[in-house]
Amino acid sequence: MLTFVCWLLLFVVCWPLAIIALVLWPFVWLLSLPFRLIGITFEAVFSLLRAILLLPARVLGQGK
């Protein structure tokens, strides 16, 4: 009987949280989008710098 009551309590507590998460998820995604774009930009800049710095080694044959 205690297990059934625990399942009912879990159902009552969790379904509102699930609905709130479904409603708020698009807003969280929109808020995180600029940070993702900044991360992609920094990754591209660092990849370009790495390619430029390692170019002499690749030309001399060390990158094989």
MIMAR-624771 format. One record per residue (C-alpha): residue number from 1; residue in three letters; chain; x, y, z. Coordinates in Angstrom, 3 decimals. Example, Ala and Ser with C-alpha at 12.3 -4.5 7.8 and 13.67 -1.06 7.14 Angstrom:
2
+------+-------+------+----------+----------+----------+
| migu | rokol | roti |       px |       py |       pz |
+------+-------+------+----------+----------+----------+
|    1 |   Ala |    A |   12.300 |   -4.500 |    7.800 |
|    2 |   Ser |    A |   13.670 |   -1.060 |    7.140 |
+------+-------+------+----------+----------+----------+
END
This chain:
64
+------+-------+------+----------+----------+----------+
| migu | rokol | roti |       px |       py |       pz |
+------+-------+------+----------+----------+----------+
|    1 |   Met |    A |    0.000 |    0.000 |    0.000 |
|    2 |   Leu |    A |    2.892 |    2.344 |    0.794 |
|    3 |   Thr |    A |    4.348 |    1.737 |   -2.652 |
|    4 |   Phe |    A |    1.077 |    2.752 |   -4.284 |
|    5 |   Val |    A |    0.928 |    5.932 |   -2.222 |
|    6 |   Cys |    A |    4.522 |    6.730 |   -3.197 |
|    7 |   Trp |    A |    3.659 |    6.243 |   -6.886 |
|    8 |   Leu |    A |    0.670 |    8.551 |   -6.525 |
|    9 |   Leu |    A |    2.797 |   11.171 |   -4.804 |
|   10 |   Leu |    A |    5.417 |   10.928 |   -7.549 |
|   11 |   Phe |    A |    2.721 |   11.310 |  -10.199 |
|   12 |   Val |    A |    1.207 |   14.361 |   -8.506 |
|   13 |   Val |    A |    4.594 |   16.026 |   -8.004 |
|   14 |   Cys |    A |    6.209 |   15.201 |  -11.345 |
|   15 |   Trp |    A |    3.553 |   15.881 |  -13.973 |
|   16 |   Pro |    A |    3.501 |   19.633 |  -13.276 |
|   17 |   Leu |    A |    7.289 |   19.691 |  -13.503 |
|   18 |   Ala |    A |    7.144 |   17.882 |  -16.827 |
|   19 |   Ile |    A |    4.607 |   20.354 |  -18.233 |
|   20 |   Ile |    A |    6.658 |   23.319 |  -16.981 |
|   21 |   Ala |    A |    9.768 |   21.850 |  -18.588 |
|   22 |   Leu |    A |    7.950 |   21.400 |  -21.905 |
|   23 |   Val |    A |    6.720 |   24.990 |  -21.829 |
|   24 |   Leu |    A |   10.033 |   26.542 |  -20.751 |
|   25 |   Trp |    A |   12.362 |   24.473 |  -22.970 |
|   26 |   Pro |    A |   11.945 |   26.680 |  -26.102 |
|   27 |   Phe |    A |   12.789 |   29.782 |  -24.052 |
|   28 |   Val |    A |   15.874 |   28.116 |  -22.578 |
|   29 |   Trp |    A |   16.933 |   27.075 |  -26.083 |
|   30 |   Leu |    A |   16.493 |   30.634 |  -27.370 |
|   31 |   Leu |    A |   18.508 |   32.030 |  -24.472 |
|   32 |   Ser |    A |   21.345 |   29.561 |  -25.056 |
|   33 |   Leu |    A |   21.500 |   30.153 |  -28.820 |
|   34 |   Pro |    A |   23.765 |   33.248 |  -28.666 |
|   35 |   Phe |    A |   26.198 |   31.388 |  -26.410 |
|   36 |   Arg |    A |   26.294 |   28.507 |  -28.896 |
|   37 |   Leu |    A |   27.033 |   30.927 |  -31.740 |
|   38 |   Ile |    A |   29.820 |   32.533 |  -29.701 |
|   39 |   Gly |    A |   31.240 |   29.072 |  -28.991 |
|   40 |   Ile |    A |   31.181 |   28.134 |  -32.675 |
|   41 |   Thr |    A |   32.890 |   31.419 |  -33.560 |
|   42 |   Phe |    A |   35.655 |   30.943 |  -30.976 |
|   43 |   Glu |    A |   36.194 |   27.370 |  -32.124 |
|   44 |   Ala |    A |   36.593 |   28.554 |  -35.716 |
|   45 |   Val |    A |   39.019 |   31.327 |  -34.692 |
|   46 |   Phe |    A |   41.157 |   28.937 |  -32.655 |
|   47 |   Ser |    A |   41.178 |   26.389 |  -35.485 |
|   48 |   Leu |    A |   42.333 |   29.085 |  -37.895 |
|   49 |   Leu |    A |   45.090 |   30.203 |  -35.511 |
|   50 |   Arg |    A |   46.203 |   26.608 |  -35.007 |
|   51 |   Ala |    A |   46.316 |   26.038 |  -38.763 |
|   52 |   Ile |    A |   48.340 |   29.220 |  -39.265 |
|   53 |   Leu |    A |   50.790 |   28.394 |  -36.477 |
|   54 |   Leu |    A |   51.294 |   24.787 |  -37.608 |
|   55 |   Leu |    A |   51.621 |   25.642 |  -41.291 |
|   56 |   Pro |    A |   55.449 |   25.851 |  -41.277 |
|   57 |   Ala |    A |   55.693 |   22.402 |  -39.690 |
|   58 |   Arg |    A |   53.298 |   20.960 |  -42.246 |
|   59 |   Val |    A |   55.238 |   22.547 |  -45.108 |
|   60 |   Leu |    A |   58.484 |   21.104 |  -43.789 |
|   61 |   Gly |    A |   56.956 |   17.640 |  -43.568 |
|   62 |   Gln |    A |   56.453 |   17.248 |  -39.815 |
|   63 |   Gly |    A |   52.671 |   16.872 |  -40.101 |
|   64 |   Lys |    A |   52.740 |   13.500 |  -41.878 |
+------+-------+------+----------+----------+----------+
END
